[in-house]
Amino acid sequence: MFYNTLIKIYSKSDPNSYIKSIYADVQPYLKSIMFEDGFEINITRRVFCDIENSISIHSYMEIENEKYKVMDIKKWDSYMEVYLYKLKRQV
């Protein structure tokens, strides 16, 4: 993994909720999640980073001036995988 992409972590989609910045490996990823009423979202990015306690399923991230919502996290022994949904409305 190459931790060469700067990621800003936020507690909300609001730019005033900035927590910190880290470097991570960001990869394209495509998975659709379908909800009851036919509502569908696409997970478009996957982030690999060291285990970071400030990242939760309630977090938001900014990568290359685009905002994402954390949709799922898988923690492994020494790193975590974070699955992201690109926000349609960039706040």
Secondary structure, DSSP 4 states (H G I P E B T S, - for coil): ----EEEEEESSSSGGGEEEEEEEEEEEEEEEEE-TTS-EEEEEEEEEEE--TT--TT-EEEETTEEEEEEEEEE-SSEEEEEEEE-SS--
